[in-house]
Amino acid sequence: MNFNCVAPLAAGQFTVPAAVLESLPPTGVAIGALPPTGNGYVYVANGSIQQFSAPGLNLGLLFFSAGRWVSVPFN
């Protein structure tokens, strides 16, 4: 299970809505075929989105990011 939050770097912080956090299983719970890891993961990155067009495409978006995964416990 995952979710994405996007905020400008200048904001310096963001808040994950309570409804999203409440939908996550507690740390250490197996999800499907994955064993419990004891932690969740946060990916912190800097990136950009560029819109493009191509024949037969309703909407084209190119997303680039460079960042780091960090293992974190959550409850």
FIVEXMI-424097 format. One record per residue: residue number from 0; residue in one letter; x, y, z of N, C-alpha, C in turn. Coordinates in steps of 0.2 Angstrom, whole numbers, plus 2048, in hexadecimal, padded with zeros to 3 digits. Example, Ala and Ser with C-alpha at 12.3 -4.5 7.8 and 13.67 -1.06 7.14 Angstrom:
<rs>
 resi resn n_xx n_yy n_zz ca_xx ca_yy ca_zz c_xx c_yy c_zz
    0    a  842  7E4  827   83E   7EA   827  842  7F0  827
    1    s  840  7F5  823   844   7FB   824  840  800  827
</rs>
This chain:
<rs>
 resi resn n_xx n_yy n_zz ca_xx ca_yy ca_zz c_xx c_yy c_zz
    0    m  804  7FA  800   800   800   800  805  806  800
    1    n  803  80B  7FC   807   811   7FC  802  817  7FB
    2    f  805  81D  7FC   802   823   7FA  807  828  7F8
    3    n  805  82E  7F5   80A   833   7F3  808  839  7F5
    4    c  80C  83D  7F8   80B   844   7FA  810  848  7F6
    5    v  80E  84E  7F3   812   852   7EF  812  859  7F2
    6    a  817  85C  7F4   818   863   7F6  81E  867  7F4
    7    p  81D  86D  7F3   823   871   7F1  828  871  7F6
    8    l  82F  871  7F4   834   871   7F9  834  877  7FD
    9    a  832  87C  7FB   832   883   7FE  82D  882  804
   10    a  828  87E  804   823   87D   80A  827  87B  810
   11    g  82C  876  80F   830   874   815  82D  86E  819
   12    q  826  86D  817   823   868   81B  81C  866  817
   13    f  819  861  819   812   85F   817  80F  85A  81C
   14    t  809  85A  81B   805   856   820  801  851  81C
   15    v  802  84A  81E   7FE   845   81B  7F7  845  81F
   16    p  7F2  845  81B   7EB   845   81E  7EA  83F  822
   17    a  7E7  840  828   7E5   83A   82D  7E2  834  829
   18    a  7DD  836  824   7DA   830   821  7DF  82C  81D
   19    v  7E4  82F  81B   7E9   82B   817  7ED  826  81C
   20    l  7EF  829  822   7F3   826   827  7EF  820  82A
   21    e  7E8  821  82B   7E4   81C   82E  7E3  816  829
   22    s  7E4  817  823   7E3   812   81E  7E9  80D  81E
   23    l  7EF  80F  820   7F5   80B   820  7F5  806  826
   24    p  7F7  800  824   7F8   7FB   829  7FD  7FD  82E
   25    p  7FD  7FB  834   802   7FC   839  809  7F9  837
   26    t  80E  7FC  839   815   7F9   838  815  7F2  839
   27    g  819  7EE  835   81A   7E7   837  814  7E2  834
   28    v  80F  7E5  831   809   7E1   82F  80B  7DE  828
   29    a  80A  7D8  826   80B   7D5   81F  806  7D8  81B
   30    i  808  7DA  815   803   7DC   810  803  7D7  80A
   31    g  7FE  7D4  809   7FE   7CF   803  804  7CA  804
   32    a  808  7C9  7FF   80D   7C4   7FF  814  7C7  802
   33    l  813  7CD  804   819   7D1   807  81A  7CF  80E
   34    p  820  7CD  811   821   7CC   818  821  7D3  81B
   35    p  81F  7D3  822   820   7D9   826  827  7DB  826
   36    t  828  7E2  825   82F   7E4   825  831  7E8  82B
   37    g  82C  7E9  82F   82D   7ED   835  82D  7F5  834
   38    n  82D  7F7  82E   82D   7FE   82C  829  7FF  826
   39    g  828  805  825   825   808   81F  82B  80C  81B
   40    y  82A  80F  816   82F   812   812  82C  819  810
   41    v  831  81E  810   82F   825   80E  834  826  808
   42    y  832  829  803   836   82B   7FD  836  832  7FD
   43    v  83C  836  7FE   83C   83D   7FE  840  83F  7F8
   44    a  83D  843  7F4   840   844   7ED  83F  84B  7EB
   45    n  843  84D  7E6   842   853   7E3  841  851  7DC
   46    g  83C  854  7D9   83A   852   7D2  836  857  7CE
   47    s  834  855  7C8   830   85A   7C4  82B  856  7BF
   48    i  826  859  7BD   821   856   7B9  821  85A  7B2
   49    q  821  857  7AD   821   85A   7A6  81B  857  7A2
   50    q  817  85B  7A0   811   859   79C  814  859  794
   51    f  811  854  791   813   853   78A  80D  850  786
   52    s  80E  851  77F   808   84E   77B  80B  84A  776
   53    a  807  845  774   809   840   76F  802  83E  76B
   54    p  803  83C  765   7FD   83A   761  7F9  834  765
   55    g  7F3  834  766   7EF   82F   769  7EF  82F  771
   56    l  7F2  834  774   7F3   834   77B  7EF  83A  77D
   57    n  7EB  838  782   7E6   83D   785  7EA  842  78A
   58    l  7EF  83F  78E   7F3   843   792  7FA  840  793
   59    g  7FF  843  792   806   841   794  809  844  799
   60    l  80C  841  79E   80F   844   7A3  816  840  7A4
   61    l  81B  844  7A5   822   841   7A6  824  843  7AD
   62    f  825  83E  7B2   827   840   7B9  82E  83E  7BA
   63    f  832  842  7BC   839   841   7BE  83A  842  7C5
   64    s  83E  83E  7C9   840   83F   7D0  846  83C  7D2
   65    a  84A  83F  7D6   850   83C   7D9  84F  83D  7E0
   66    g  850  838  7E4   84F   838   7EB  852  832  7EF
   67    r  84F  831  7F5   852   82B   7F9  84C  828  7FD
   68    w  84C  822  7FD   847   81E   801  84A  81E  808
   69    v  845  81F  80D   847   81E   814  842  81A  818
   70    s  845  815  81B   841   810   81F  83F  814  826
   71    v  838  814  827   835   817   82D  830  812  830
   72    p  830  812  837   82A   80F   83A  824  813  83A
   73    f  81E  810  839   818   814   83A  813  810  83D
   74    n  80E  813  841   809   80F   845  802  812  842
</rs>
